[in-house]
Amino acid sequence: MTDYNKLFPDNRQSGETTLRQAQLVMLRMFKIIDHICRQHNLKYWMCSGTLLGAIRHQGFIPWDDDLDICIIREDYEKFLTIAQTELPKDLFLQTRETDPFYDYLALPCKIRDKNSLIISNGIENKQYNMGLFIDIFPADRYHLNPTIFKKEQRHKSYFFYLCKGLDAELDKKNSTVKRFVSYLNPILRALTKRYLRQSRRYIHNNLYLGEQCLIGHGFDTPWRRYFNYNEIFPLKEYIFEGYTFLGPQNADAYLSQLYGKTYMTPPPPEKRIQQHAALLKPIL
């Protein structure tokens, strides 16, 4: 059994600010996840703002308070099993199965640090584990055939609007709207469970596509961005906070689709703000 406390010591206390302490917590978690994935030959890659940080800042975007990775579906399923026994005791694999209170359907998996707290905007009254986290997205294959791809998109659009409906009570400040959405909540959740069951068929059937496919966030997530297989694979190493982690083969194509061709230009100072945390305590 790997002694992760010895291999990757917890150095959150060395952070000069609360945000930097939080980033150091996430960096340690990332190093542990990277170690597990490399040990078991699981294909993951930095995505979204984490990849942008690696390319533009060689680390965290200075004002960022989260970290995102993708894992290709067949390895994601393996990771869920492996992580339950290999993660150190101070980290927690959070899914709908491991945390009965976890009901954020748009994100099926997080790794949480048990010795910290982050309360994201809009979820102040939730009861699930709220330690600092890394978001882990399953990545699925999608058809190159336009007719089949369009059908897959209709299927995912259905889940997108289900998630929007379930999140509406978090986004709306109007109490009347919240009450109305709360009445619909049981119906929306029943429809969502049905959708997730149906999605297993798409996930399983698309595994055979191999390299002749598009890669995108999983059928069990609402995000709808897609990349050519050779824009993601073979994975490439990038420097992040002085360490080497994996990212897409063509980071420029990936980031240009997400953020536009000017992604290397930071936003103006007034937009350099933390996006997620209403309350942040890296040290309890």
N, C-alpha and C positions, 0 to 999 in steps of 0.2 A: 504494500500500500504506500503510495507516494505521500511524503510528508510535505504538504504544500506550504505549511507555515515556515518551514526551513527553506524550501526552494524559492518561495515568493513571499518574503516577510511583509507584514502589514505596516506600511509607513505613512498612514493617513495623518498621523500627528505632525508630520514635517510640512504639511501644506500651510502656506502663509495666509490663505483666506479660506472661508467656508467652502467656496466653490472649488478651490484647488484641492482641498481635502477630499471632497466628493469625487473629483476626477481621479485622484490617487486610489481611492477605493475601487472605482470602476476599472482602472488600469490593472490592478492586481487581479480582479475577477477575469479580465480579458486574457491575461497571461495564463491563468489556470485553464480557461476554456481552450485557448490555443494549444496548450500542452496536451490536454485530453484529446483534442481533435487530431493532432499530429501523431500521437501514440497509437490511435486507432484508425488512422488514414481516413478521417472524415473531412469532407470538402466544405469549408466555410469561407466566407469572404466579408470584408468590411463593406458596408453599404450606407447610403444616405449621407447624413452629415458627418459620420465617422470617416468615411472615405474622403469626403471633401476636406476634413481636417487633416488627414494624412497627406493629401496632395498639396494643399495650400499652406498648412502650418506645420507639417511633419508631426502632428499630434492633435490634441483636442482643439477644436475651434475655441479660442480663449474664453468665450462666454457660454459655451455649451455645457449642458448638465445631463446628457444621456449618451448612450453608446449603442450602436445597432450593428448586428451581423445577420447574414443569411447562411443557411445550410441547405444544400441540395436535398430533396425529399428523402431519398433512400438512406442518406446519412443522418438526416434530422431524426428519423424514427429510431435509428441506432443510438443517437446521442441521448434521446429521452431515457432510454434504458440504462446506458452506461453512466450518465450523470447521477442517477439516483444512488449509485454505490461509490462513485469515484470523487464526487465533489467533497471538499472538506466540510466539517460540521458547521462552520460559520457561514456557509453559503446554502441557499435553498433553491431547488428547482421548482418554479411556480408554473403550474398548468391548472386547467380546470379539474384534473384528476387529483393533483397533490394538495390543492388548496380549495376546499369546498366553498369558500367565500369569494373566490376569484371569478368574477363575472364579466371581465372586459373581453368580449368575444373577438374583437378585431386583432388582438395580440395573443396568440395561443400559448406563448412560452416566454418566460423571463427567468433570469438567474438573479436572485436577490442576496444582498448582504444582510445578515441578521443583526449586525451591530450598528445600524444606521437607520435613518428615517428620511424619506422623501414623500411628501404629500403633494401629488400633482393637482393642478387646477381642476376643480370640479368634482373631486372624489373625496372630499374631506370626511364624509360620513361612512365611507366603506370600511369593512371589517377585515379585508384580506391583508396579507403580509405587505408592508410598505417600506421595506429596506431599499437602499439604493440598488439599482438594477441595470442589467444589460438586456435589451430586447433581442430575442432570437426568432427570426422569421424563417419558416420553411419556404423553400423555393421549388416550384413545380415546372414541368415542361408543358409547353403549349404548341399546338399544331401550326405549321407553316401554311397549310392549306387554308385560304381565306374563308371558305364556307364553314369549315369546322371551327376555325378560330373565332368567327363571329358568333357561333353557337356557344362557345366557351365564354365569350364576353357577356352574352346575355345572362348566362348562369351566374357569373361573378357580379354583374350589376345588381342582380336580385339581392345578393348578400350585402353589397355596398349600402343599399337603401335600408335593409334590415338593421345594419349597424348604425346608420344615421338615426333611425327611429329610436333605437335603444339608447343612444347617447344623447338624445334630444333633451331629456330631463337634466342632463349635466350642463348642457350648453345654454339653456334658457333660464333667464332670471325671473321671468314672469311666473308667478306661482300657479296661475290658472292653467298655463300651458303645461307646467310640470304635472299637475294633477291629471290633466287629460292624457298625457303620455303614460302616466303610471297606470291608468286603467287599461291601456293597450299593451302594457309591458308583458303580461303572461301570454298573450296571443303572439306577440313578436318573438318571444323566446321559444315558443313551441314551433313556430315556423323556422326559426334559426336552427334548432336541433334537427329538423327534417332536412334543411339545406345541407348541413354538415354530413348527415348520413349519405345523401345523394352525391356529395362531393367526393366521397371515397372512391366511387366508381370512376370519376374523371382522373383522380390521382393515380389509381392503380392502372388504368388503361393507358395513360400517357407515359408510363415508365419505359415502355418499349420503344419510344421515339428515339432514344439514344441521343446522338448529336444532331440529328436532323429536326431541330425544334427551336422555339423561342424559350427563354428563361424569364420567369417572373415570380413575384411573390405568390405564395400558395393559394390554392382554391379556398382554403379556410381562412383567408385574410381578405380585406376589401380593396387592397391597393392594386392598381391596374397600370403598371409600367412593365414593358417587355423589352428584352434585349436578345440579339442574336447569340446563339450558343458560343460562337467564337469571340464574342465581346466579353464573355465571362471566363471561359476556359481556353487554355490551361491557366490556372490561377497564377498570380504573380506576387512577389514579395514587395512590401512597402515599409518604410520606416514610420513608426508611430510612437512618439514619446521615447525615442531612443531604442526601441525594440522593433523586431521584424515580425510583421503580421501579413496575412494573405488578403489580397484584393482581386478585383476583376482584371483580366488580361488587358482590356482597353479601358483604362480609367477615364480617359478623355471622352470617349463616346458615352460612357455611363453617366458621367457628371454633366455633360452637355445636354443630355436628354432631361435630366432632373432639374438643372439649375440654369441652363442656357450657356451660350458660348463664353459669357463673361464671368464664369464661376470663380476664376482666380482673383477677381476684384472683390474685396470685402464690402459688406454693406456699409452705409453711412453710420456714424457713431450712435445716432438715436435708435437704430434698429439692432444694435448689438446687445441683445437682452436674453436672459434665460427664458426658455420657452415653456418649461414643464413644471417647475417647482413653485408651489405656493408656500411650502415649508420645507427647509432643508437642514438636516442635522447629520453630518457625516460621523460625528462622535456622540454616542449616547452616554 
